[in-house]
Amino acid sequence: MPHADRPLRVALLSYRSKPHCGGQGVYVRHLSRELAALGHDVTVLSGQPYPELDAGVRLDEVPSLDLYNDAAPFKAPPLRQWRDWIDVLEVATMWTAGFPEPLTFSLRALRELRRRRGEFDVVHDNQTLGYGQLGIRAAGLPMVTTIHHPITVDRRIEVEQATGWQRISKRRWYSFVGMQGRVARRLDPVLVPSRSSAEDIVREFGVRRSAVDVVPLGVDTGSFHPRPAAERVPGRLVCVASADSPLKGVATLLRATAKLATERDVSLTVVSRPTPGGPTDRLVDELSLRDRVSFVSGIDDGELGELLASAEVAVVPSFYEGFSLPAVEAMASGTPLVASRAGAIPEVVGPEGETALLTEPGDPEELAAAVGGLLDDPARRRAMGAAAWNRVQERFTWRAVAEATARRYTAAIDAARGHAGEPAAHP
């Protein structure tokens, strides 16, 4: 039987793992790397977009029809390329305005793991929460699940901001959330990145609190760290967020930037790719910010670390975060933050004013005032940046995340085999 000091054979599932946008691909890459460094044998099973992985970690592709790829989104392949009934389900759900990937990936992963049952000691699901996960558990494979935050929050915010027929469309798109809640209630253990996220998952998904275990996320300090020799660009703001997602608050930041631009020389770099002609792209023109705002995408971690370390202020204007890797990456870069007082952000950044100034989400006036105050106070920026770097070193490393996660694997294996092992230690 595997124990904490012996190598485990881990199947890490992720239904989509975009490398440089969104937290799931980042989580898969860094957790798998550190698990492998601890001596565990890690195989990532992922749908498109596939993750970037480090040496020592295998990627086994579990391809979907890739209906949401950047080149031709919402376009089904010719019928002759459909492979089986899961492909039919995927296209039918897309054609009826739903989002099929959590369900269809879970079914493909179940089929794969049934075939390869003897190859793995434990399965770790990264927030798929499809009905296939229940089949994996029923097949006798020990399973650990990570939920970064309940997608009910995304659904609520997007439906509230939609108008007319778009409300119906949004509700249909998020119809998979009901499945995720039903599946989550039957899983144990559930790993979450923060106490705030734990409370939300218990409330929103009805998961038993005793099944929920907090394991904070980490940051790669090889890529994200202060760069004292590099000059910070005067007036530069940086935000890492999905530009067109209302949850991320980029529209609030753009309005705050427009106000700041009337008072000072300021520029904003958003690490994302907005849809051409979409809501964010249009708002940039409405606010006459085309010469003040730039969008970058596809950069690697080293380039992102350099960008964050070149900013005078980093901004996280989200309406909700279950953890906020962008906040921790900015902190690791020694860059002071202005962030929303929302979700887990206050828990992650620590006492208000020490590493970050907190503002009410959705309030561009307050956001502009906080950013402007920091831009005018170099000494405070330096003090906050130093405190941020210290907090990251004390609390947020991927090595600690991997060690804590491996302990949960061993406990899950013991529980699945009917052995009551020692309680897992908390980080």
Secondary structure, 3 states (H helix, E strand, C coil): CCCCCCCCEEEEEECCCCCCCCHHHHHHHHHHHHHHHCCCEEEEEECCCCCCCCCCCEEEECCCCCCCCCCCCCCCCCHHHCCCHHHHHHHHHHHCCCCCHHHHHHHHHHHHHHHCHHHCCEEEEECCCCHHHHHHHHCCCCEEEECCCCCHHHHHHHHHHCCCHHHHHHHHHCCHHHHHHHHHCCCCCEEECCHHHHHHHHHHHCCCHHHEEECCCCECCCCCCCCCCCCCCCCEEEEECCCCCHHHCHHHHHHHHHHHHCCCCCEEEEECCCCCCCHHHHHHHHCCCCCCEEEECCCCHHHHHHHHHHCCEEEECCCCCCCCHHHHHHHHCCCCEEEECCCCHHHHHCCCCCCEEEECCCCHHHHHHHHHHHHCCHHHHHHHHHHHHHHHHHHCEHHHHHHHHHHHHHHHHHHHCCCCCCCCCCC
